[in-house]
């Protein structure tokens, strides 16, 4: 799923283009993907922070991405304080 939304990042407002998918789909579409540590619960890959729109890929541990997960992802991206380019992985 691809969505666009406005949000803050080190300035009043920026445009985000987010690709949101299940973690399973992300891993199966990238056979060369290597987990940083153990089993993943989520990951976020932030593209060029100077681009407009700013691209971000979010992979979540749900078999199906619903409106609820999309809205929670938008809130997370808007509120994330340690945003930086590159891949971030979480385990749980």
HTML snippet that shows the backbone in 3Dmol.js (N, CA, C, O; Angstrom):
<script src="https://3Dmol.org/build/3Dmol-min.js"></script>
<div id="view" style="width:600px;height:400px;position:relative"></div>
<script>
const pdb = `
ATOM      1  N   UNK A   1       0.845  -1.154   0.000  1.00  0.00           N
ATOM      2  CA  UNK A   1       0.000   0.000   0.000  1.00  0.00           C
ATOM      3  C   UNK A   1       0.899   1.228   0.000  1.00  0.00           C
ATOM      4  O   UNK A   1       1.870   1.292   0.754  1.00  0.00           O
ATOM      5  N   UNK A   2       0.580   2.189  -0.834  1.00  0.00           N
ATOM      6  CA  UNK A   2       1.349   3.437  -0.912  1.00  0.00           C
ATOM      7  C   UNK A   2       0.431   4.594  -0.548  1.00  0.00           C
ATOM      8  O   UNK A   2      -0.663   4.733  -1.095  1.00  0.00           O
ATOM      9  N   UNK A   3       0.891   5.419   0.382  1.00  0.00           N
ATOM     10  CA  UNK A   3       0.109   6.589   0.778  1.00  0.00           C
ATOM     11  C   UNK A   3       1.020   7.811   0.842  1.00  0.00           C
ATOM     12  O   UNK A   3       2.233   7.688   1.011  1.00  0.00           O
ATOM     13  N   UNK A   4       0.426   8.973   0.706  1.00  0.00           N
ATOM     14  CA  UNK A   4       1.133  10.245   0.877  1.00  0.00           C
ATOM     15  C   UNK A   4       0.449  11.014   1.989  1.00  0.00           C
ATOM     16  O   UNK A   4      -0.776  11.010   2.111  1.00  0.00           O
ATOM     17  N   UNK A   5       1.267  11.674   2.799  1.00  0.00           N
ATOM     18  CA  UNK A   5       0.722  12.489   3.872  1.00  0.00           C
ATOM     19  C   UNK A   5       1.738  13.546   4.258  1.00  0.00           C
ATOM     20  O   UNK A   5       2.931  13.420   3.980  1.00  0.00           O
ATOM     21  N   UNK A   6       1.247  14.580   4.899  1.00  0.00           N
ATOM     22  CA  UNK A   6       2.119  15.657   5.371  1.00  0.00           C
ATOM     23  C   UNK A   6       2.479  15.387   6.823  1.00  0.00           C
ATOM     24  O   UNK A   6       1.693  14.813   7.577  1.00  0.00           O
ATOM     25  N   UNK A   7       3.678  15.808   7.202  1.00  0.00           N
ATOM     26  CA  UNK A   7       4.121  15.651   8.578  1.00  0.00           C
ATOM     27  C   UNK A   7       5.376  16.455   8.807  1.00  0.00           C
ATOM     28  O   UNK A   7       5.996  16.934   7.858  1.00  0.00           O
ATOM     29  N   UNK A   8       5.748  16.603  10.040  1.00  0.00           N
ATOM     30  CA  UNK A   8       6.925  17.398  10.391  1.00  0.00           C
ATOM     31  C   UNK A   8       8.171  16.523  10.405  1.00  0.00           C
ATOM     32  O   UNK A   8       8.120  15.353  10.784  1.00  0.00           O
ATOM     33  N   UNK A   9       9.273  17.099   9.993  1.00  0.00           N
ATOM     34  CA  UNK A   9      10.587  16.481  10.166  1.00  0.00           C
ATOM     35  C   UNK A   9      11.617  17.598  10.101  1.00  0.00           C
ATOM     36  O   UNK A   9      11.964  18.064   9.016  1.00  0.00           O
ATOM     37  N   UNK A  10      12.092  18.015  11.225  1.00  0.00           N
ATOM     38  CA  UNK A  10      13.111  19.055  11.332  1.00  0.00           C
ATOM     39  C   UNK A  10      12.742  20.330  10.576  1.00  0.00           C
ATOM     40  O   UNK A  10      13.622  21.117  10.230  1.00  0.00           O
ATOM     41  N   UNK A  11      11.481  20.537  10.322  1.00  0.00           N
ATOM     42  CA  UNK A  11      10.965  21.755   9.718  1.00  0.00           C
ATOM     43  C   UNK A  11       9.447  21.726   9.854  1.00  0.00           C
ATOM     44  O   UNK A  11       8.890  20.690  10.218  1.00  0.00           O
ATOM     45  N   UNK A  12       8.770  22.820   9.575  1.00  0.00           N
ATOM     46  CA  UNK A  12       7.329  22.843   9.848  1.00  0.00           C
ATOM     47  C   UNK A  12       6.537  21.712   9.196  1.00  0.00           C
ATOM     48  O   UNK A  12       5.732  21.074   9.876  1.00  0.00           O
ATOM     49  N   UNK A  13       6.731  21.440   7.915  1.00  0.00           N
ATOM     50  CA  UNK A  13       5.952  20.389   7.268  1.00  0.00           C
ATOM     51  C   UNK A  13       6.685  19.855   6.057  1.00  0.00           C
ATOM     52  O   UNK A  13       7.295  20.613   5.302  1.00  0.00           O
ATOM     53  N   UNK A  14       6.623  18.542   5.874  1.00  0.00           N
ATOM     54  CA  UNK A  14       7.204  17.888   4.705  1.00  0.00           C
ATOM     55  C   UNK A  14       6.159  16.930   4.139  1.00  0.00           C
ATOM     56  O   UNK A  14       5.177  16.606   4.806  1.00  0.00           O
ATOM     57  N   UNK A  15       6.376  16.484   2.917  1.00  0.00           N
ATOM     58  CA  UNK A  15       5.512  15.492   2.280  1.00  0.00           C
ATOM     59  C   UNK A  15       6.195  14.132   2.344  1.00  0.00           C
ATOM     60  O   UNK A  15       7.346  13.985   1.935  1.00  0.00           O
ATOM     61  N   UNK A  16       5.477  13.146   2.860  1.00  0.00           N
ATOM     62  CA  UNK A  16       5.970  11.779   2.938  1.00  0.00           C
ATOM     63  C   UNK A  16       5.262  10.916   1.904  1.00  0.00           C
ATOM     64  O   UNK A  16       4.068  11.085   1.655  1.00  0.00           O
ATOM     65  N   UNK A  17       5.993  10.004   1.312  1.00  0.00           N
ATOM     66  CA  UNK A  17       5.398   8.940   0.499  1.00  0.00           C
ATOM     67  C   UNK A  17       5.789   7.640   1.179  1.00  0.00           C
ATOM     68  O   UNK A  17       6.961   7.262   1.187  1.00  0.00           O
ATOM     69  N   UNK A  18       4.818   6.968   1.742  1.00  0.00           N
ATOM     70  CA  UNK A  18       5.077   5.760   2.518  1.00  0.00           C
ATOM     71  C   UNK A  18       4.565   4.525   1.795  1.00  0.00           C
ATOM     72  O   UNK A  18       3.423   4.482   1.338  1.00  0.00           O
ATOM     73  N   UNK A  19       5.422   3.531   1.702  1.00  0.00           N
ATOM     74  CA  UNK A  19       5.020   2.198   1.268  1.00  0.00           C
ATOM     75  C   UNK A  19       4.898   1.370   2.538  1.00  0.00           C
ATOM     76  O   UNK A  19       5.868   1.215   3.280  1.00  0.00           O
ATOM     77  N   UNK A  20       3.702   0.836   2.788  1.00  0.00           N
ATOM     78  CA  UNK A  20       3.451   0.068   4.001  1.00  0.00           C
ATOM     79  C   UNK A  20       3.073  -1.342   3.579  1.00  0.00           C
ATOM     80  O   UNK A  20       2.182  -1.538   2.753  1.00  0.00           O
ATOM     81  N   UNK A  21       3.758  -2.322   4.154  1.00  0.00           N
ATOM     82  CA  UNK A  21       3.509  -3.719   3.791  1.00  0.00           C
ATOM     83  C   UNK A  21       3.730  -4.620   4.992  1.00  0.00           C
ATOM     84  O   UNK A  21       4.249  -4.197   6.025  1.00  0.00           O
ATOM     85  N   UNK A  22       3.326  -5.863   4.832  1.00  0.00           N
ATOM     86  CA  UNK A  22       3.578  -6.829   5.900  1.00  0.00           C
ATOM     87  C   UNK A  22       5.066  -7.186   5.880  1.00  0.00           C
ATOM     88  O   UNK A  22       5.716  -7.147   4.836  1.00  0.00           O
ATOM     89  N   UNK A  23       5.579  -7.530   7.039  1.00  0.00           N
ATOM     90  CA  UNK A  23       6.972  -7.936   7.158  1.00  0.00           C
ATOM     91  C   UNK A  23       7.236  -9.183   6.309  1.00  0.00           C
ATOM     92  O   UNK A  23       8.297  -9.315   5.699  1.00  0.00           O
ATOM     93  N   UNK A  24       6.273 -10.080   6.278  1.00  0.00           N
ATOM     94  CA  UNK A  24       6.406 -11.298   5.472  1.00  0.00           C
ATOM     95  C   UNK A  24       6.580 -10.966   3.989  1.00  0.00           C
ATOM     96  O   UNK A  24       7.440 -11.547   3.326  1.00  0.00           O
ATOM     97  N   UNK A  25       5.777 -10.041   3.460  1.00  0.00           N
ATOM     98  CA  UNK A  25       5.915  -9.642   2.058  1.00  0.00           C
ATOM     99  C   UNK A  25       7.257  -8.964   1.804  1.00  0.00           C
ATOM    100  O   UNK A  25       7.887  -9.199   0.773  1.00  0.00           O
ATOM    101  N   UNK A  26       7.691  -8.133   2.730  1.00  0.00           N
ATOM    102  CA  UNK A  26       8.984  -7.469   2.573  1.00  0.00           C
ATOM    103  C   UNK A  26      10.100  -8.503   2.466  1.00  0.00           C
ATOM    104  O   UNK A  26      10.916  -8.453   1.546  1.00  0.00           O
ATOM    105  N   UNK A  27      10.128  -9.433   3.406  1.00  0.00           N
ATOM    106  CA  UNK A  27      11.199 -10.431   3.422  1.00  0.00           C
ATOM    107  C   UNK A  27      11.146 -11.349   2.207  1.00  0.00           C
ATOM    108  O   UNK A  27      12.195 -11.715   1.677  1.00  0.00           O
ATOM    109  N   UNK A  28       9.955 -11.732   1.752  1.00  0.00           N
ATOM    110  CA  UNK A  28       9.867 -12.619   0.592  1.00  0.00           C
ATOM    111  C   UNK A  28      10.216 -11.908  -0.710  1.00  0.00           C
ATOM    112  O   UNK A  28      10.633 -12.553  -1.672  1.00  0.00           O
ATOM    113  N   UNK A  29      10.050 -10.574  -0.755  1.00  0.00           N
ATOM    114  CA  UNK A  29      10.386  -9.835  -1.967  1.00  0.00           C
ATOM    115  C   UNK A  29      11.869  -9.465  -2.038  1.00  0.00           C
ATOM    116  O   UNK A  29      12.335  -8.957  -3.058  1.00  0.00           O
ATOM    117  N   UNK A  30      12.596  -9.715  -0.977  1.00  0.00           N
ATOM    118  CA  UNK A  30      14.021  -9.379  -0.921  1.00  0.00           C
ATOM    119  C   UNK A  30      14.815 -10.576  -0.403  1.00  0.00           C
ATOM    120  O   UNK A  30      15.170 -10.622   0.775  1.00  0.00           O
ATOM    121  N   UNK A  31      15.096 -11.547  -1.281  1.00  0.00           N
ATOM    122  CA  UNK A  31      15.790 -12.756  -0.826  1.00  0.00           C
ATOM    123  C   UNK A  31      17.186 -12.478  -0.269  1.00  0.00           C
ATOM    124  O   UNK A  31      17.730 -13.298   0.471  1.00  0.00           O
ATOM    125  N   UNK A  32      17.766 -11.335  -0.617  1.00  0.00           N
ATOM    126  CA  UNK A  32      19.109 -11.002  -0.119  1.00  0.00           C
ATOM    127  C   UNK A  32      19.056 -10.265   1.218  1.00  0.00           C
ATOM    128  O   UNK A  32      20.099  -9.901   1.762  1.00  0.00           O
ATOM    129  N   UNK A  33      17.851 -10.040   1.754  1.00  0.00           N
ATOM    130  CA  UNK A  33      17.699  -9.334   3.021  1.00  0.00           C
ATOM    131  C   UNK A  33      18.305 -10.156   4.149  1.00  0.00           C
ATOM    132  O   UNK A  33      18.034 -11.350   4.279  1.00  0.00           O
ATOM    133  N   UNK A  34      19.128  -9.503   4.963  1.00  0.00           N
ATOM    134  CA  UNK A  34      19.730 -10.142   6.114  1.00  0.00           C
ATOM    135  C   UNK A  34      19.265  -9.414   7.372  1.00  0.00           C
ATOM    136  O   UNK A  34      19.449  -8.205   7.511  1.00  0.00           O
ATOM    137  N   UNK A  35      18.673 -10.155   8.263  1.00  0.00           N
ATOM    138  CA  UNK A  35      18.214  -9.556   9.513  1.00  0.00           C
ATOM    139  C   UNK A  35      19.417  -9.110  10.334  1.00  0.00           C
ATOM    140  O   UNK A  35      20.421  -9.817  10.420  1.00  0.00           O
ATOM    141  N   UNK A  36      19.304  -7.942  10.927  1.00  0.00           N
ATOM    142  CA  UNK A  36      20.385  -7.398  11.747  1.00  0.00           C
ATOM    143  C   UNK A  36      20.584  -8.230  13.003  1.00  0.00           C
ATOM    144  O   UNK A  36      21.714  -8.472  13.429  1.00  0.00           O
ATOM    145  N   UNK A  37      19.481  -8.664  13.591  1.00  0.00           N
ATOM    146  CA  UNK A  37      19.555  -9.503  14.781  1.00  0.00           C
ATOM    147  C   UNK A  37      18.232 -10.240  14.945  1.00  0.00           C
ATOM    148  O   UNK A  37      17.160  -9.639  14.875  1.00  0.00           O
ATOM    149  N   UNK A  38      18.322 -11.549  15.164  1.00  0.00           N
ATOM    150  CA  UNK A  38      17.155 -12.361  15.457  1.00  0.00           C
ATOM    151  C   UNK A  38      15.937 -12.148  14.570  1.00  0.00           C
ATOM    152  O   UNK A  38      16.042 -11.691  13.431  1.00  0.00           O
ATOM    153  N   UNK A  39      14.796 -12.487  15.116  1.00  0.00           N
ATOM    154  CA  UNK A  39      13.541 -12.375  14.385  1.00  0.00           C
ATOM    155  C   UNK A  39      13.025 -10.933  14.424  1.00  0.00           C
ATOM    156  O   UNK A  39      13.042 -10.285  15.470  1.00  0.00           O
ATOM    157  N   UNK A  40      12.578 -10.456  13.296  1.00  0.00           N
ATOM    158  CA  UNK A  40      12.071  -9.079  13.185  1.00  0.00           C
ATOM    159  C   UNK A  40      10.652  -8.971  13.703  1.00  0.00           C
ATOM    160  O   UNK A  40       9.863  -9.908  13.579  1.00  0.00           O
ATOM    161  N   UNK A  41      10.331  -7.831  14.282  1.00  0.00           N
ATOM    162  CA  UNK A  41       8.945  -7.522  14.562  1.00  0.00           C
ATOM    163  C   UNK A  41       8.481  -6.368  13.690  1.00  0.00           C
ATOM    164  O   UNK A  41       7.281  -6.199  13.476  1.00  0.00           O
ATOM    165  N   UNK A  42       9.414  -5.573  13.186  1.00  0.00           N
ATOM    166  CA  UNK A  42       9.077  -4.457  12.295  1.00  0.00           C
ATOM    167  C   UNK A  42      10.364  -3.879  11.741  1.00  0.00           C
ATOM    168  O   UNK A  42      11.443  -4.087  12.296  1.00  0.00           O
ATOM    169  N   UNK A  43      10.238  -3.141  10.624  1.00  0.00           N
ATOM    170  CA  UNK A  43      11.388  -2.410  10.107  1.00  0.00           C
ATOM    171  C   UNK A  43      10.911  -1.182   9.362  1.00  0.00           C
ATOM    172  O   UNK A  43       9.763  -1.091   8.926  1.00  0.00           O
ATOM    173  N   UNK A  44      11.828  -0.243   9.230  1.00  0.00           N
ATOM    174  CA  UNK A  44      11.541   1.012   8.553  1.00  0.00           C
ATOM    175  C   UNK A  44      12.780   1.366   7.735  1.00  0.00           C
ATOM    176  O   UNK A  44      13.896   1.375   8.255  1.00  0.00           O
ATOM    177  N   UNK A  45      12.576   1.655   6.459  1.00  0.00           N
ATOM    178  CA  UNK A  45      13.667   2.036   5.566  1.00  0.00           C
ATOM    179  C   UNK A  45      13.367   3.433   5.040  1.00  0.00           C
ATOM    180  O   UNK A  45      12.442   3.627   4.251  1.00  0.00           O
ATOM    181  N   UNK A  46      14.157   4.398   5.484  1.00  0.00           N
ATOM    182  CA  UNK A  46      13.941   5.796   5.130  1.00  0.00           C
ATOM    183  C   UNK A  46      14.878   6.165   3.990  1.00  0.00           C
ATOM    184  O   UNK A  46      16.092   5.982   4.080  1.00  0.00           O
ATOM    185  N   UNK A  47      14.293   6.686   2.917  1.00  0.00           N
ATOM    186  CA  UNK A  47      15.084   7.119   1.772  1.00  0.00           C
ATOM    187  C   UNK A  47      15.692   8.489   1.998  1.00  0.00           C
ATOM    188  O   UNK A  47      15.801   8.953   3.133  1.00  0.00           O
ATOM    189  N   UNK A  48      16.081   9.121   0.931  1.00  0.00           N
ATOM    190  CA  UNK A  48      16.728  10.428   0.955  1.00  0.00           C
ATOM    191  C   UNK A  48      15.852  11.442   1.683  1.00  0.00           C
ATOM    192  O   UNK A  48      14.736  11.731   1.251  1.00  0.00           O
ATOM    193  N   UNK A  49      16.359  11.974   2.780  1.00  0.00           N
ATOM    194  CA  UNK A  49      15.573  12.918   3.574  1.00  0.00           C
ATOM    195  C   UNK A  49      15.488  14.296   2.926  1.00  0.00           C
ATOM    196  O   UNK A  49      14.741  15.151   3.401  1.00  0.00           O
ATOM    197  N   UNK A  50      16.240  14.527   1.851  1.00  0.00           N
ATOM    198  CA  UNK A  50      16.154  15.799   1.133  1.00  0.00           C
ATOM    199  C   UNK A  50      15.187  15.730  -0.041  1.00  0.00           C
ATOM    200  O   UNK A  50      14.879  16.757  -0.645  1.00  0.00           O
ATOM    201  N   UNK A  51      14.709  14.545  -0.370  1.00  0.00           N
ATOM    202  CA  UNK A  51      13.795  14.377  -1.507  1.00  0.00           C
ATOM    203  C   UNK A  51      12.413  14.925  -1.170  1.00  0.00           C
ATOM    204  O   UNK A  51      12.052  15.067  -0.001  1.00  0.00           O
ATOM    205  N   UNK A  52      11.649  15.228  -2.213  1.00  0.00           N
ATOM    206  CA  UNK A  52      10.271  15.662  -2.029  1.00  0.00           C
ATOM    207  C   UNK A  52       9.399  14.922  -3.040  1.00  0.00           C
ATOM    208  O   UNK A  52       9.510  15.203  -4.234  1.00  0.00           O
ATOM    209  N   UNK A  53       8.552  14.007  -2.631  1.00  0.00           N
ATOM    210  CA  UNK A  53       8.271  13.661  -1.251  1.00  0.00           C
ATOM    211  C   UNK A  53       9.372  12.792  -0.654  1.00  0.00           C
ATOM    212  O   UNK A  53      10.144  12.163  -1.378  1.00  0.00           O
ATOM    213  N   UNK A  54       9.432  12.767   0.648  1.00  0.00           N
ATOM    214  CA  UNK A  54      10.392  11.916   1.352  1.00  0.00           C
ATOM    215  C   UNK A  54       9.829  10.509   1.399  1.00  0.00           C
ATOM    216  O   UNK A  54       8.710  10.289   1.862  1.00  0.00           O
ATOM    217  N   UNK A  55      10.617   9.560   0.915  1.00  0.00           N
ATOM    218  CA  UNK A  55      10.131   8.181   0.808  1.00  0.00           C
ATOM    219  C   UNK A  55      10.496   7.388   2.048  1.00  0.00           C
ATOM    220  O   UNK A  55      11.572   7.540   2.626  1.00  0.00           O
ATOM    221  N   UNK A  56       9.566   6.543   2.430  1.00  0.00           N
ATOM    222  CA  UNK A  56       9.784   5.670   3.573  1.00  0.00           C
ATOM    223  C   UNK A  56       9.045   4.365   3.322  1.00  0.00           C
ATOM    224  O   UNK A  56       7.924   4.360   2.813  1.00  0.00           O
ATOM    225  N   UNK A  57       9.680   3.265   3.680  1.00  0.00           N
ATOM    226  CA  UNK A  57       9.048   1.957   3.597  1.00  0.00           C
ATOM    227  C   UNK A  57       8.912   1.432   5.018  1.00  0.00           C
ATOM    228  O   UNK A  57       9.875   1.451   5.784  1.00  0.00           O
ATOM    229  N   UNK A  58       7.730   0.967   5.370  1.00  0.00           N
ATOM    230  CA  UNK A  58       7.482   0.418   6.697  1.00  0.00           C
ATOM    231  C   UNK A  58       6.930  -0.986   6.526  1.00  0.00           C
ATOM    232  O   UNK A  58       5.936  -1.189   5.828  1.00  0.00           O
ATOM    233  N   UNK A  59       7.576  -1.958   7.165  1.00  0.00           N
ATOM    234  CA  UNK A  59       7.115  -3.347   7.136  1.00  0.00           C
ATOM    235  C   UNK A  59       6.677  -3.728   8.546  1.00  0.00           C
ATOM    236  O   UNK A  59       7.440  -3.599   9.503  1.00  0.00           O
ATOM    237  N   UNK A  60       5.445  -4.197   8.658  1.00  0.00           N
ATOM    238  CA  UNK A  60       4.822  -4.466   9.949  1.00  0.00           C
ATOM    239  C   UNK A  60       4.522  -5.955  10.122  1.00  0.00           C
ATOM    240  O   UNK A  60       4.327  -6.664   9.134  1.00  0.00           O
ATOM    241  N   UNK A  61       4.482  -6.434  11.366  1.00  0.00           N
ATOM    242  CA  UNK A  61       4.303  -7.871  11.627  1.00  0.00           C
ATOM    243  C   UNK A  61       2.849  -8.321  11.597  1.00  0.00           C
ATOM    244  O   UNK A  61       2.406  -9.059  12.478  1.00  0.00           O
ATOM    245  N   UNK A  62       2.108  -7.882  10.590  1.00  0.00           N
ATOM    246  CA  UNK A  62       0.702  -8.266  10.460  1.00  0.00           C
ATOM    247  C   UNK A  62       0.517  -8.955   9.106  1.00  0.00           C
ATOM    248  O   UNK A  62       1.109  -8.528   8.114  1.00  0.00           O
ATOM    249  N   UNK A  63      -0.293 -10.013   9.050  1.00  0.00           N
ATOM    250  CA  UNK A  63      -0.494 -10.695   7.769  1.00  0.00           C
ATOM    251  C   UNK A  63      -1.234  -9.826   6.756  1.00  0.00           C
ATOM    252  O   UNK A  63      -1.059  -9.985   5.548  1.00  0.00           O
ATOM    253  N   UNK A  64      -2.059  -8.908   7.252  1.00  0.00           N
ATOM    254  CA  UNK A  64      -2.816  -8.014   6.373  1.00  0.00           C
ATOM    255  C   UNK A  64      -2.738  -6.602   6.955  1.00  0.00           C
ATOM    256  O   UNK A  64      -2.890  -6.408   8.161  1.00  0.00           O
ATOM    257  N   UNK A  65      -2.501  -5.624   6.086  1.00  0.00           N
ATOM    258  CA  UNK A  65      -2.419  -4.237   6.524  1.00  0.00           C
ATOM    259  C   UNK A  65      -3.808  -3.614   6.394  1.00  0.00           C
ATOM    260  O   UNK A  65      -4.369  -3.530   5.301  1.00  0.00           O
ATOM    261  N   UNK A  66      -4.343  -3.185   7.522  1.00  0.00           N
ATOM    262  CA  UNK A  66      -5.685  -2.599   7.558  1.00  0.00           C
ATOM    263  C   UNK A  66      -5.583  -1.081   7.716  1.00  0.00           C
ATOM    264  O   UNK A  66      -4.495  -0.531   7.889  1.00  0.00           O
ATOM    265  N   UNK A  67      -6.712  -0.433   7.652  1.00  0.00           N
ATOM    266  CA  UNK A  67      -6.763   1.022   7.858  1.00  0.00           C
ATOM    267  C   UNK A  67      -6.163   1.403   9.209  1.00  0.00           C
ATOM    268  O   UNK A  67      -5.482   2.422   9.323  1.00  0.00           O
ATOM    269  N   UNK A  68      -6.416   0.592  10.225  1.00  0.00           N
ATOM    270  CA  UNK A  68      -5.873   0.858  11.569  1.00  0.00           C
ATOM    271  C   UNK A  68      -4.348   0.912  11.545  1.00  0.00           C
ATOM    272  O   UNK A  68      -3.756   1.850  12.080  1.00  0.00           O
ATOM    273  N   UNK A  69      -3.707  -0.081  10.934  1.00  0.00           N
ATOM    274  CA  UNK A  69      -2.244  -0.098  10.876  1.00  0.00           C
ATOM    275  C   UNK A  69      -1.711   1.080  10.061  1.00  0.00           C
ATOM    276  O   UNK A  69      -0.672   1.649  10.393  1.00  0.00           O
ATOM    277  N   UNK A  70      -2.421   1.441   8.998  1.00  0.00           N
ATOM    278  CA  UNK A  70      -1.999   2.585   8.182  1.00  0.00           C
ATOM    279  C   UNK A  70      -2.029   3.862   9.020  1.00  0.00           C
ATOM    280  O   UNK A  70      -1.070   4.633   9.018  1.00  0.00           O
ATOM    281  N   UNK A  71      -3.121   4.079   9.727  1.00  0.00           N
ATOM    282  CA  UNK A  71      -3.238   5.294  10.544  1.00  0.00           C
ATOM    283  C   UNK A  71      -2.188   5.312  11.659  1.00  0.00           C
ATOM    284  O   UNK A  71      -1.624   6.366  11.952  1.00  0.00           O
ATOM    285  N   UNK A  72      -1.920   4.169  12.278  1.00  0.00           N
ATOM    286  CA  UNK A  72      -0.897   4.105  13.321  1.00  0.00           C
ATOM    287  C   UNK A  72       0.490   4.376  12.741  1.00  0.00           C
ATOM    288  O   UNK A  72       1.327   4.995  13.397  1.00  0.00           O
ATOM    289  N   UNK A  73       0.734   3.916  11.519  1.00  0.00           N
ATOM    290  CA  UNK A  73       2.022   4.174  10.871  1.00  0.00           C
ATOM    291  C   UNK A  73       2.202   5.657  10.593  1.00  0.00           C
ATOM    292  O   UNK A  73       3.284   6.200  10.817  1.00  0.00           O
ATOM    293  N   UNK A  74       1.163   6.318  10.112  1.00  0.00           N
ATOM    294  CA  UNK A  74       1.229   7.766   9.863  1.00  0.00           C
ATOM    295  C   UNK A  74       1.559   8.502  11.158  1.00  0.00           C
ATOM    296  O   UNK A  74       2.425   9.377  11.170  1.00  0.00           O
ATOM    297  N   UNK A  75       0.882   8.157  12.236  1.00  0.00           N
ATOM    298  CA  UNK A  75       1.153   8.795  13.534  1.00  0.00           C
ATOM    299  C   UNK A  75       2.595   8.532  13.958  1.00  0.00           C
ATOM    300  O   UNK A  75       3.280   9.445  14.421  1.00  0.00           O
ATOM    301  N   UNK A  76       3.063   7.285  13.804  1.00  0.00           N
ATOM    302  CA  UNK A  76       4.432   6.944  14.187  1.00  0.00           C
ATOM    303  C   UNK A  76       5.446   7.774  13.414  1.00  0.00           C
ATOM    304  O   UNK A  76       6.373   8.332  14.001  1.00  0.00           O
ATOM    305  N   UNK A  77       5.271   7.854  12.098  1.00  0.00           N
ATOM    306  CA  UNK A  77       6.223   8.608  11.280  1.00  0.00           C
ATOM    307  C   UNK A  77       6.200  10.087  11.664  1.00  0.00           C
ATOM    308  O   UNK A  77       7.251  10.720  11.767  1.00  0.00           O
ATOM    309  N   UNK A  78       5.024  10.626  11.871  1.00  0.00           N
ATOM    310  CA  UNK A  78       4.917  12.035  12.251  1.00  0.00           C
ATOM    311  C   UNK A  78       5.568  12.321  13.599  1.00  0.00           C
ATOM    312  O   UNK A  78       6.073  13.422  13.816  1.00  0.00           O
ATOM    313  N   UNK A  79       5.567  11.349  14.506  1.00  0.00           N
ATOM    314  CA  UNK A  79       6.081  11.571  15.860  1.00  0.00           C
ATOM    315  C   UNK A  79       7.484  11.024  16.101  1.00  0.00           C
ATOM    316  O   UNK A  79       8.049  11.236  17.173  1.00  0.00           O
ATOM    317  N   UNK A  80       8.051  10.326  15.128  1.00  0.00           N
ATOM    318  CA  UNK A  80       9.344   9.681  15.321  1.00  0.00           C
ATOM    319  C   UNK A  80      10.435  10.737  15.425  1.00  0.00           C
ATOM    320  O   UNK A  80      10.605  11.539  14.507  1.00  0.00           O
ATOM    321  N   UNK A  81      11.167  10.749  16.516  1.00  0.00           N
ATOM    322  CA  UNK A  81      12.147  11.809  16.783  1.00  0.00           C
ATOM    323  C   UNK A  81      13.557  11.482  16.301  1.00  0.00           C
ATOM    324  O   UNK A  81      14.372  12.389  16.131  1.00  0.00           O
ATOM    325  N   UNK A  82      13.857  10.210  16.079  1.00  0.00           N
ATOM    326  CA  UNK A  82      15.212   9.823  15.689  1.00  0.00           C
ATOM    327  C   UNK A  82      15.285   9.436  14.214  1.00  0.00           C
ATOM    328  O   UNK A  82      16.053   8.546  13.849  1.00  0.00           O
ATOM    329  N   UNK A  83      14.497  10.094  13.363  1.00  0.00           N
ATOM    330  CA  UNK A  83      14.441   9.759  11.949  1.00  0.00           C
ATOM    331  C   UNK A  83      15.800   9.991  11.293  1.00  0.00           C
ATOM    332  O   UNK A  83      16.421  11.039  11.476  1.00  0.00           O
ATOM    333  N   UNK A  84      16.246   9.011  10.538  1.00  0.00           N
ATOM    334  CA  UNK A  84      17.480   9.147   9.773  1.00  0.00           C
ATOM    335  C   UNK A  84      17.388   8.235   8.561  1.00  0.00           C
ATOM    336  O   UNK A  84      16.613   7.279   8.538  1.00  0.00           O
ATOM    337  N   UNK A  85      18.198   8.549   7.551  1.00  0.00           N
ATOM    338  CA  UNK A  85      18.203   7.723   6.344  1.00  0.00           C
ATOM    339  C   UNK A  85      18.694   6.327   6.678  1.00  0.00           C
ATOM    340  O   UNK A  85      19.493   6.135   7.594  1.00  0.00           O
ATOM    341  N   UNK A  86      18.201   5.353   5.916  1.00  0.00           N
ATOM    342  CA  UNK A  86      18.662   3.984   6.058  1.00  0.00           C
ATOM    343  C   UNK A  86      17.647   3.075   6.729  1.00  0.00           C
ATOM    344  O   UNK A  86      16.523   3.475   7.030  1.00  0.00           O
ATOM    345  N   UNK A  87      18.075   1.843   6.953  1.00  0.00           N
ATOM    346  CA  UNK A  87      17.221   0.782   7.464  1.00  0.00           C
ATOM    347  C   UNK A  87      17.308   0.698   8.985  1.00  0.00           C
ATOM    348  O   UNK A  87      18.400   0.682   9.553  1.00  0.00           O
ATOM    349  N   UNK A  88      16.153   0.646   9.635  1.00  0.00           N
ATOM    350  CA  UNK A  88      16.072   0.435  11.088  1.00  0.00           C
ATOM    351  C   UNK A  88      15.234  -0.815  11.302  1.00  0.00           C
ATOM    352  O   UNK A  88      14.176  -0.975  10.694  1.00  0.00           O
ATOM    353  N   UNK A  89      15.712  -1.697  12.168  1.00  0.00           N
ATOM    354  CA  UNK A  89      15.015  -2.944  12.436  1.00  0.00           C
ATOM    355  C   UNK A  89      14.726  -3.057  13.928  1.00  0.00           C
ATOM    356  O   UNK A  89      15.507  -2.615  14.771  1.00  0.00           O
ATOM    357  N   UNK A  90      13.583  -3.663  14.227  1.00  0.00           N
ATOM    358  CA  UNK A  90      13.210  -3.904  15.617  1.00  0.00           C
ATOM    359  C   UNK A  90      12.938  -5.380  15.805  1.00  0.00           C
ATOM    360  O   UNK A  90      12.463  -6.051  14.889  1.00  0.00           O
ATOM    361  N   UNK A  91      13.236  -5.888  16.981  1.00  0.00           N
ATOM    362  CA  UNK A  91      12.877  -7.266  17.344  1.00  0.00           C
ATOM    363  C   UNK A  91      12.120  -7.222  18.657  1.00  0.00           C
ATOM    364  O   UNK A  91      12.195  -6.244  19.401  1.00  0.00           O
ATOM    365  N   UNK A  92      11.401  -8.277  18.927  1.00  0.00           N
ATOM    366  CA  UNK A  92      10.591  -8.227  20.135  1.00  0.00           C
ATOM    367  C   UNK A  92      10.537  -9.502  20.885  1.00  0.00           C
ATOM    368  O   UNK A  92       9.882  -9.579  21.925  1.00  0.00           O
TER     369      UNK A  92
END
`;
const viewer = $3Dmol.createViewer("view");
viewer.addModel(pdb, "pdb");
viewer.setStyle({}, {cartoon: {color: "spectrum"}});
viewer.zoomTo();
viewer.render();
</script>
